[in-house]
Amino acid sequence: MRNGTIVKKTLFPSPNPRVEMYEIVYFSGGLRVKGLLAQPILPGEYDGFLYLRGGIKGVGMVRPARIAQFAQEGFIVFAPFYRGNRGGEGNEDFAGDDREDALSAFQLLKQYERVHRGRIHVFGFSRGGVMALLTAIKEKGVTSIVTWGGVTDMFLTYEERNDLRRMMKRVIGGSPNKYPERYEWRTPLYEVEEITAPVLIIHGEKDHNVSINHAYKLEKRLKEAGKRVESYYFTEFTHYFPPLKNREIVIMLSDWMKKQE
């Protein structure tokens, strides 16, 4: 069965009357993986929006209200749970082999009947920033990329987040000192030359979960490689933005995506 093939589609309770939702089982690298799809109730074709969540396992799990926000802006949104979650097969490995779940989700959107052909955007929040960039490095058909509070450097994450080191060593198989190649493989900064789509970076300067240095490094590398990049840095915000500002930025980035060719 081809990657991105929908195996099962089940109606899911939607928090928004203008958006319908489905839990999807799809095929990814020989595994049946789950995700959540949100689409406007009004008929018609819309741009695709691949939403790549942060965290790992139950932490940072996809929130229906969050992806409904983007669907309300006029997108068909698909958010993989990643392998091993919510009854899906396999084991999540923090931007390792589970990157295939993002790539297969991109293929799912390409094949989805209501998605405007040739227009799929990729969005990554927190750890999803790495997943978004890795997807854009591999997939040349990406229309635009947005990272919001996004991880870009796995070495830096290990260095900054003492609380995550034990998990990272367990999932990745060791520390960066012992297995630098495993952390390099998970760090898209080394391959930004392969990105063809414009990039929008959003980051809070008081972010203690994913430091602003991740955003600075990404912007620097993209500019060095001659890529199209815009950045919005917010001096007063952390990893999480207040609801009103959050809503404002959702509208802003949605408009930005729709303008990209």
MARVEX-730961 format. One record per residue: residue in three letters; x, y negated, z of N, C-alpha, C, O, CB in turn. Coordinates in pm, whole numbers, plus 50000, padded with zeros to 5 digits. Glycine has a CB too. Example, Ala and Ser with C-alpha at 12.3 -4.5 7.8 and 13.67 -1.06 7.14 Angstrom:
MARVEX-730961
ALA513195056950780512305045050780513205033050780514245033250846511315044750905;SER512855022550708513675010650714512904999750787513414988650804514085006050572;
end
This chain:
MARVEX-730961
MET500855012150000500005000050000500884987550000501894987050069499044999950123;ARG500494977549922501314965649904501254956350026500214955050090500864958149780;ASN502404949850058502434940150166501394929150143501274923950033503834934150180;GLY500674925750249499664915250239498274920450207497314912750207500064905350136;THR498154933450180496834939350152495994939350278496454943750384496984953650096;ILE494744934550269493834934750383493254948750397492644954050305492704924250366;VAL493454954550516492964967950545491564967250606490704975550578493924975450640;LYS491354957050690490074955550759489824940950789490754933550823490044963950889;LYS488574936550778488194922550803486944922650889485894927350847487954914750668;THR487064917351012485974917751109485604903651152486484895951191486354926351231;LEU484324900351147483884887051191484294884651335484154893451420482344885551175;PHE484804872551362485324868951494484584856351542484334847451462486894866451490;PRO484224855551670483504843751719484304830851697485464829851737483184845351869;SER483684821051633484364808451604483974797751704482804796551740484054803851461;PRO484964789851750484644778851842484134766351770483804756351834485874775251923;ASN484084766951635483724755151557482614758851458482804767851376484964749451482;PRO481474751951463480354755651375480644753451226479924758751142479134747751414;ARG481684745751194482014743251053483074752951001483494752150885482504728951035;VAL483504762051089484584771451054484164785651087483644788351195485904767751129;GLU484394794850993484154808951022485494816051039486494812450977483304815550910;MET485484826351124486724833251157486584848351141485504854151157487154829951299;TYR487714854451107487774868951094489064874151157490134868151140487674873250946;GLU488954885251228490174892451267490544901451150489714908851097489964900851400;ILE491794900551110492284907650991493294918251032494174915651114492914897750889;VAL493164930050975494234940050980494844940250840494144942250741493694954451023;TYR496164938150833496804937750701498084946050703498594949750808497124923150660;PHE498564948850584499714957750568501004949650564501104939950489499564966350439;SER501994953650643503284946750648504394956650676504524961750787503274935550754;GLY505204959350575506354968150594506004981850647506714987250732507314961850686;GLY504924987650597504525001050640503695001250766503305011950813505725009450661;LEU503414989450823502664988450948501324981550924501174973350833503474980951054;ARG500374984951009499104977651013499204967151124499254970351243497874987451038;VAL499224954651082499444943451172498174934951173497434934651075500684934951130;LYS497934927951285496714919951298496984904951295498094900451324495994923551426;GLY495964897651260496034883151261494644877251259493654884551251496854877951142;LEU494564864051267493274857151269493184847751150494104839951123493094849351402;LEU492064848351078491844839850962490694830250992489654834251044491544848350834;ALA490904817450957489864807250974489664800150841490624796650774490244797051087;GLN488404798050803488124791350677486884782450690485984785650767487934801650563;PRO486844771450615485644763050617484424770850571484504778950479485844750650527;ILE483294768450635482054775150596481604770350458481054778250381480954772550700;LEU481834757650428481434752550296482184760150187483394761750196481724737350286;PRO481484764850084482134772849979483114764649898483084752349899481094778849886;GLY483994771749830484974765049745486374770149771486604777849864484914750149766;GLU487314765649688488714769049704489414758449790489104746549782489404770349567;TYR490354763149872491124754149959492594758249956492924769549920490564754550105;ASP493464748849994494874752250011495014762750121494254762850217495714739550045;GLY495994771550105496314781250209497224775050314498014766050285496984793550148;PHE497114779850436497874774450550498314786350635497484792550702497014764250635;LEU499594789450631500154800450712500594794850846501564787250853501334807450639;TYR499894798650953500174793551088501024803951162500564815051188498854790451166;LEU502244800051195503174809251262503354805051407503954794751437504554809651188;ARG502834813151494502774810451637504144811051703505114816051645501834820251704;GLY504194805851824505424806651903505354818152002504474826751995505674793651976;GLY506304818152094506304827952202506614842152157507164844352049504994827852270;ILE506254851352242506414865652212505374873352293505124870252409507874870652245;LYS504784883152230503724891252289502584882152336502054874352256504274899652409;GLY502184883052464501044875152511501324860452526500404852352526500574880552640;VAL502594856852540502964842752557502924835652421503564839952325504384841452620;GLY502154824852414502054817452289501144823752186501234820552067503394815852230;MET500254832752229499364839552135498464829552061498124818952114498514849952208;VAL498094833151941497244824851856495954821151931495304829751990496904832351723;ARG495614808151927494364803451989493364799951880493664791951791494634791052082;PRO492174805851885491174803051782490884788151765490754783351652489884810251815;ALA490784780751876490474766451866491564758951790491284749251720490304760452006;ARG492804763351805493914756651739493854758451588493954748751513495254761851793;ILE493674770651543493664772551397492374767151336492344763651218493834787451362;ALA491294766551417490054760451367490264745551338489644740151247488924762351469;GLN491144738951416491454724851391491954722851248491534713551179492504719751490;PHE492844731551206493424730251072492434734450963492394728450856494694738651061;ALA491634744750991490624748850894489614737450871489144735450759489894761650942;GLN489294730250978488364719050967488904708050877488144700250820488054713451105;GLU490234707350865490864697250778490874701450631491354694150545492284694550825;GLY490334713450604490214717750465491274727550420491824726250310490254705950376;PHE491574737450505492544747850471491944761550501491074762950587493864745950549;ILE492424771650428492214785650466493434789250551494544790050499492054795450339;VAL493224791450679494324793450773494444808150809493454814550844494124784850901;PHE495664813450801495904826950850497054826750950498124821450922496204836750733;ALA496804832651067497784832651176498074846951220497264853051289497284824351296;PRO499224852551180499574866051224499794866551375500334857251435500824870951150;PHE499364877651436499694879851578501114885251593501674885051703498694889751642;TYR501694890051483502964897251475502784911651524501914914751605504064890051558;ARG503634920151471503544934451495503564937951645504254931551724504694941651424;GLY502794948151680502754952851818501804945351909501694948652027504114952151876;ASN501114935151856500224927151939498764929351904498414931651788500564912451926;ARG497914928652006496464930051991496074942951917495134943151839495894918051917;GLY496824953551944496514966351882497194968851749496994979351688495064967451864;GLY498014959351703498764961451580499914971151601500384973051713499294948151528;GLU500354977351493501434987251501502804980451509502954968851471501394996751381;GLY503814987851557505184983051560505524975251685504744974851781505434974451440;ASN506714968951684507204961251798507764947951750508584947451658508264969151876;GLU507324937251814507814923851783509284922751824509664927851930506954913051855;ASP510114916151742511544915151777512114901051755513284899551721512334925151696;PHE511274890851775511734876951787512494872251663513684868951670512624875551910;ALA511794871951552512334867151423513364876751363514254872651287512964853551441;GLY513224889551398514044899851336513244906151222512884899451126514474910651441;ASP512974919051233512174925851130510744920651127510054922051026512174940951153;ASP510294914651237508914909651238508714897451148507594892951128508514906051380;ARG509814892151092509664881550992508874886450871508254878650798511054876350947;GLU508904899750851508144905450740506644903250758505904902750660508444920450726;ASP506194902050883504774899550908504374885750856503254883950809504464900651058;ALA505294876050865505044862750810505074863250657504214857350592506084852550862;LEU506054870150602506164871250456504964878550396504464874750290507464878450419;SER504514889050464503344896450416502074888050431501164888950348503184909750494;ALA502024879850536500874870850553500844860450443499764856350399500934863950691;PHE502004856050397502074846850283501484853550159500744847250083503544842350258;GLN501834866250139501284873750025499764875450038499044874949939501964887550014;LEU499304877350160497864878550184497144865950137496124866650068497584881150334;LEU497684854350174497074841650133497134839849981496204834549921497754829950204;LYS498234844149920498364843149774497264851149703496794847349596499754848049728;GLN496874862249765495894871149704494454867849746493504873049688496214885549741;TYR494294859249847492964856849903492104848949805492554839149747493084849250037;GLU490864853449787490044848349676489704833549687489464827149585488774856249668;ARG489674827849807489264813849821490444804149829490264792049839488394812249944;VAL491654809549826492844800849834493184795449696493284802949599494054808549893;HIS493364782349689493764775749565495104781549520496094780449592493864760149584;ARG495134787449405496344794249357497534784649348497414773649294496084800749220;GLY498644789049401499864781149391500024770649500500994763049497499924774549260;ARG499094770049596499194759949702499034766649839497934768749889498124748849683;ILE500194769849898500204775650033501264768450115502434767750076500484791150028;HIS500844763250229501714755950320502084765050437501334774050474501024742950371;VAL503254762550494503734770750605503994761750725504704751750715505014778650566;PHE503394765350838503484757550961504034766351072503584777651090502084751651001;GLY505024761251146505584768851257505644760451383506144749251383506964773951223;PHE505114766051492505204759451622506124767451713506004779751722503794757951687;SER507064760451781507994766551876508804777551805509434774851703507214772351999;ARG508804789851858509534800751790509044802451645509774807551560509374814051867;GLY507804798351619507284799051483508024790151385507924792151264505834795351483;GLY508784780451437509604772151349510634780351272510834778351153510314761351429;VAL511274789551342512224798651278511514807251174512014809051063512924807651383;MET510344812451212509594820951120509184813250993509244818650882508334826551190;ALA508784800651011508374792450896509544790050802509404791350680507804779050943;LEU510684786650857511854783750775512364796350705512744795850588512974777650860;LEU512354807650775512774820250714511834824150600512274829550499512824831450820;THR510534821350618509564824250512509844815650389509814820450276508124821850562;ALA510124802750413510384793450301511704796450231511854793650112510384779050351;ILE512664801950304513934805950243513724817550146514344818150040514964809950353;LYS512844826650183512604838550102511584836149991511734841249880512124849850191;GLU510534828250022509434826149929509574812649858509444802249922508084826950002;LYS509824812749729510014800349654508694793549620508684782249569510804803149527;GLY507564800349646506274794549612505644786249722504504781849708505344805349576;VAL506364783749831505834775649941505654761249894506544755549832506774776250066;THR504484755249923504194741549881504814731349975505364721249931502694739349872;SER504714733850107505334724850205505554732550336504954743050359504454712250229;ILE506414726850420506754733150549506634722550658507094711250641508194739250546;VAL506004726350770505964717750888506484725751007506004736751032504534712350914;THR507444720151080507844725951208507474716051317507804704251309509374729251211;TRP506794720951420506344712451531506934718451659506554729451700504744711551539;GLY507854711251720508534716551837509244729551804509324738651886507554718751952;GLY509754730351680510214743151626511644746851662512554738551661510094742851480;VAL511834759651695513174765451710513814766051572513164769851475513114779751776;THR515094762351565515834763551440517154770951458517764775251360516094749751382;ASP517604772451582518924778051611518804787751728518584783551842519964766851643;MET518944800651701518804810851806519964810551906519784814052023518694824651744;PHE521144806451861522264804951954521934794252057522194795852176523574801351877;LEU521364783352010521014772152099519894776052195519914772152311520584759852016;THR518934783752148517854788552236518424796952350518044795352465516824796852156;TYR519334806052316519964814452419520734805852519520694808352640520904824952355;GLU521434795852469522234787152554521364778752648521684777052765523094778052469;GLU520264773552596519434764052672518414770652763518074765152868518714754952576;ARG517934782352726516824788452800517304800352884517234811852840515724792852703;ASN517784797253003518214807953095517104817953119517354829953135518674802053227;ASP515864812953123514714821553154514384831253040513644840853062513504812953183;LEU514914828952921514644837852808515784847452777515634856452694514344829552685;ARG516914845752844518094853752807517874868752823518284876652738519284849552890;ARG517234872552931517024886852953516154892752843516444903452790516364889253091;MET515064885552808514194890152700514954890752568514834900552494512964880952687;MET515734880252538516444879952410517464891252399517594897352294517144866552393;LYS518174893952508519144905052504518444918452484518944927252414519984905352634;ARG517274919852547516534932452534515994934052392516134944752332515374933052635;VAL515374923652339514714924552209515714924452094515584931951997513714913152192;ILE516724915852105517704914251997518804924752008519444928151908518324900252001;GLY519024929952129519984940752147521284936652213522214944652221520284946752015;GLY521364924452262522574919752329522674904652323521764897952274523814926052265;SER523764899452374523984884952378524624880052247525094888152168524874881152498;PRO524634866752226525304861352105526804864252105527404865451998525074846352096;ASN527404865252221528844868352227529124882552177530134885052111529374866752371;LYS528214891752208528414905752170527964908352026528624915751952527654914852265;TYR526844902151987526294904651854525984891351784524814888451760525024913351863;PRO526994883251751526714870351688525974871551556525184862751519528014862951666;GLU526214882551483525574884151352524054885651364523314881851273526154896351279;ARG523584891051478522134892751497521464879251522520314877151483521854902351614;TYR522174870251588521634856851614521754848151489520894839751462522384850351733;GLU522824850151415522994842651290521904846451190521374837851119524404845351229;TRP521554859251185520514864151094519164857751127518334855851038520394879451101;ARG518954854451254517704848351300517754833051297516794826551340517384853151440;THR518844827251248519024812651249518984807351106519954809051031520354808751318;PRO517884801051066517734796650927518634785050886518744782050767516314792750903;LEU519284778450981520164767250948521254771150850521764762750775520794761551075;TYR521624783850851522704788550763522254790350618523094792250530523254801650816;GLU520934789650593520434792550459519494781750406518694784450316519724805850458;VAL519564769650459518604759250416518754755550269517844749950209518774746750502;GLU519904758750210520084756050067519034763349983518724759149871521504760250021;GLU518474774150038517494782249965516084776549971515184781149900517484796350019;ILE515874766450056514544760550070514274751149953515104742649919514424752950205;THR513114752649891512754744049777511614734449810511394724749736512374752549658;ALA510884736849918509714728649952510104717050044511104717950115508644737250020;PRO509324706150043509564695250137509274699550281508424708050305508704683050100;VAL510004693650375509904697350516509494685250599510024674250581511244703250568;LEU508554687350690508154677150788508504682450926508084693350964506614673750776;ILE509264674551003509674678451138508954669651239508964657351228511224677251156;ILE508304676051338507624668951446508184674351578508244686451598506054670951439;HIS508614665251667509244670051790509134659451900509274647451873510724673751765;GLY508894663952021508914655252137510314654552195510954664852216507914660152243;GLU510794642352223512174640852271512354645852414513484648152457512584626352262;LYS511254647652489511334652852625511024667852631510734673252738510374645252717;ASP511074674352518510784688652509511854696652581513024696152543510674693152361;HIS511454704052687512404712452760512284727152720513114735352759512204710952911;ASN511254730652644511114744352595511984746652471512694756652461509654747352562;VAL511914737052379512744737152257513324723152247512604713852211511904741152126;SER514584721452277515154708052285515124700952150515084707252044516584708752336;ILE515154687752156515164679352037516364682451948516354679251829515154664652076;ASN517404688552005518594691851926518294701651813518974701651710519674697652016;HIS517264710051832516854719151724516394711051603516734714251489515724728651771;ALA515614700651629515114692051520516234684251455516304683251333514044682451573;TYR517134678551538518254670851484519124679551393519544675251286519104665051599;LYS519394691851437520244700851358519584704151224520244704251120520514713851436;LEU518284706751229517574710051105517584698251009517884699850891516124714251135;GLU517264686451059517234674650972518614672150910518714669150791516784662251052;LYS519654673350990521034671150941521374680950830521894677050726522044672551056;ARG521074693850852521414704050752520614702150622521144703750512521174718050810;LEU519334698750637518504696650518519014684850436519064685450313517034694450557;LYS519384674050504519904662250433521234665350366521484660950254520064650350530;GLU522094672850435523374676850376523174685150250523964684350155524204684750478;ALA522094693150250521814701850135520994694650027520634700649926521064714350181;GLY520684681850050519944674149951518474677649943517854676049838520554675949818;LYS517914682450052516514686550053515604675050096516054665450158516314698550145;ARG514324676250064513334666150101512894668550245512384679350278512114666450005;VAL513094658650331512734660350472512254647150531512814636550503513934665650554;GLU511214647950611510724636650689510634641050835510384652850862509324631550637;SER510844631750928510804635451070510044625051151510114613051124512214637151125;TYR509334629951251508624621451347509024626151487508654637051530507054622151326;TYR509784617851556510224620951691509484611951790509384599851770511764619151705;PHE508964618151896508134610951992508844610352127509014620452194506754617752006;THR509234598352166510074596452285509374600652413510044604952508510484581952297;GLU508054599552418507344601452545506794615552566506264618552673506214591852553;PHE506924624452465506244637352474507194649052495508374648552460505434639552349;THR506634659752554507364672252580507024682152468506804678252353507004678152721;HIS506974695052502506624705452406505144704752370504724709152263506974719352464;TYR504364699252461502914698452442502454683952441502814676152529502164706352553;PHE501674680452341501224666752322499814665152382499034674652380501234662952172;PRO499484653352434498134650952486497084653052377497374650952259498024636752545;PRO495854657152415494834660752316494564650152208494464653552091493554663552386;LEU494454637452246494154627152146495294625452047495064624351926493874613952215;LYS496544625352097497704624152009497844636751923498184636051806498994621952092;ASN497564648051984497614660851911496664660351791497044664051680497244672552004;ARG495454655851816494454655151709494904645551599494754648251480493084650851765;GLU495464634351640495944624351545497034630251455497054627651335496484612051619;ILE497934638051515499044643851438498544655051347499064656751236500134649251533;VAL497554662751392496954673051306496414666651178496634671851069495814680551380;ILE495714655451191495174648351074496304643150987496254644250864494244636751117;MET497324637351051498464631750977499184642550897499444640850778499444624951075;LEU499504653750961500284663950889499434670950784499954675350682500854674250988;SER498144671950809497244677850708497204669150583497244674350471495814679750764;ASP497124655950602497154646750488498484647550415498534647150292496894632450533;TRP499564648450492500914649450433501024662050346501534661450234502014649550544;MET500544673350398500604685950324499864684850190500364689150086500014697350407;LYS498674679150196497834678550075498444669749966498124671449848496454673250111;LYS499314660650005499954651649907501164658049840501664652949739500374638749975;GLN501654669249895502854675449840502534683249712501474689449700503514684749943;GLU503474682649620503304689649491504154702249487504144709449386503674680249373;
end
